[in-house]
Amino acid sequence: MNDTSSQLHKGDSTNKMCDQRPVVLLSSGYQLLKYIINERLKRIVKQANVLEPGQGGGRQGQSVAINVQKMHFVTHEAHRQRKRVYRVDIDLRNALNAMSQEALWHVMNMLHISGVDL
């Protein structure tokens, strides 16, 4: 399975590297394999109940609107009670890229998710 990579110009008027966007064209076999693995992972995550229902962003059929509404309510109540609210947002997409593969397999084993399921 091969891929082809190229740089596409974003449309700005300069020739700086930051105006280029890397694009990779994947073979249809690789795309099919990626789709199968992704679908299986989504099914495993749903069955294992790994993500809490409030984890809505970036999930098909889910919305972040309810989370925004909850945060608005919490902020309003804290203001009314003259209290502070501390909030931490984590970019899980980029955090996953930096995650230890050994730790990921450990968590999967704790949840009884074997690599064979993939």
C-alpha positions as CSV (number, residue, x, y, z in Angstrom):
1,M,0.0,0.0,0.0
2,N,1.5,3.3,-1.1
3,D,0.8,6.9,-0.6
4,T,1.7,10.1,-2.4
5,S,2.5,13.3,-0.5
6,S,2.5,16.8,-1.9
7,Q,2.4,20.4,-0.8
8,L,-0.6,22.5,-1.8
9,H,-0.6,26.3,-1.7
10,K,-3.2,27.7,0.6
11,G,-3.9,30.7,-1.7
12,D,-2.0,33.4,0.1
13,S,0.2,35.7,-2.0
14,T,3.5,34.6,-0.6
15,N,5.7,31.5,-1.2
16,K,6.5,31.0,2.5
17,M,6.4,27.4,3.9
18,C,3.6,28.4,6.2
19,D,1.4,29.1,3.1
20,Q,1.8,25.4,2.1
21,R,-0.4,22.6,3.3
22,P,0.8,19.0,3.3
23,V,-1.6,16.6,1.6
24,V,-1.3,12.8,1.4
25,L,-3.2,10.8,-1.1
26,L,-3.7,7.3,0.2
27,S,-4.3,4.2,-1.8
28,S,-7.8,2.8,-1.8
29,G,-6.6,-0.3,0.0
30,Y,-5.2,1.8,2.9
31,Q,-8.3,3.9,3.0
32,L,-10.5,0.8,3.3
33,L,-8.3,-0.6,6.0
34,K,-8.3,2.7,7.9
35,Y,-12.1,2.8,7.7
36,I,-12.5,-0.8,9.0
37,I,-10.2,-0.2,11.9
38,N,-11.9,3.2,12.7
39,E,-15.4,1.6,12.7
40,R,-14.2,-1.3,14.9
41,L,-12.6,1.2,17.4
42,K,-15.8,3.3,17.5
43,R,-17.8,0.1,18.3
44,I,-15.4,-1.0,21.0
45,V,-15.3,2.4,22.6
46,K,-19.1,2.5,22.6
47,Q,-19.6,-1.0,24.0
48,A,-16.9,-0.5,26.7
49,N,-18.5,2.8,27.7
50,V,-15.1,4.4,27.6
51,L,-16.4,7.9,26.9
52,E,-18.9,9.5,29.2
53,P,-22.2,10.7,27.6
54,G,-21.1,14.4,28.2
55,Q,-18.1,13.8,25.9
56,G,-19.9,15.1,22.8
57,G,-17.5,17.1,20.7
58,G,-16.2,15.4,17.5
59,R,-18.5,12.4,17.9
60,Q,-21.0,11.5,15.3
61,G,-24.5,12.1,16.5
62,Q,-23.3,14.1,19.4
63,S,-23.2,17.8,20.0
64,V,-21.2,20.2,22.2
65,A,-24.3,22.4,22.7
66,I,-25.4,20.7,25.9
67,N,-21.9,21.1,27.3
68,V,-21.9,24.9,26.5
69,Q,-25.3,25.1,28.2
70,K,-24.0,23.4,31.3
71,M,-21.0,25.7,31.5
72,H,-23.2,28.7,31.1
73,F,-25.4,27.5,34.0
74,V,-22.4,26.7,36.2
75,T,-20.9,30.1,35.5
76,H,-24.2,31.9,36.2
77,E,-24.6,30.0,39.5
78,A,-21.1,30.7,40.6
79,H,-21.5,34.4,39.8
80,R,-24.8,34.5,41.7
81,Q,-23.1,32.8,44.8
82,R,-20.0,34.9,44.4
83,K,-17.8,31.8,43.9
84,R,-15.1,31.0,41.4
85,V,-15.2,28.3,38.7
86,Y,-12.0,26.6,37.5
87,R,-12.1,24.9,34.1
88,V,-9.5,22.9,32.3
89,D,-9.8,22.0,28.6
90,I,-7.6,19.3,27.1
91,D,-7.0,18.9,23.4
92,L,-7.4,15.1,23.3
93,R,-6.6,15.0,19.6
94,N,-3.1,16.3,20.1
95,A,-2.7,14.7,23.5
96,L,-3.3,11.3,21.9
97,N,-0.5,11.9,19.5
98,A,1.9,12.4,22.4
99,M,0.5,9.5,24.5
100,S,2.7,6.6,25.4
101,Q,1.7,3.5,23.4
102,E,2.5,1.3,26.4
103,A,0.1,3.3,28.6
104,L,-2.6,3.1,25.9
105,W,-2.3,-0.7,25.7
106,H,-2.3,-0.9,29.5
107,V,-5.6,1.0,29.7
108,M,-7.0,-1.1,26.9
109,N,-6.0,-4.3,28.8
110,M,-7.7,-2.9,32.0
111,L,-10.9,-2.4,30.0
112,H,-10.5,-6.0,28.6
113,I,-10.1,-4.7,25.0
114,S,-7.6,-6.9,23.2
115,G,-5.7,-6.0,20.1
116,V,-7.4,-8.8,18.3
117,D,-10.6,-6.9,18.4
118,L,-9.0,-4.3,16.1
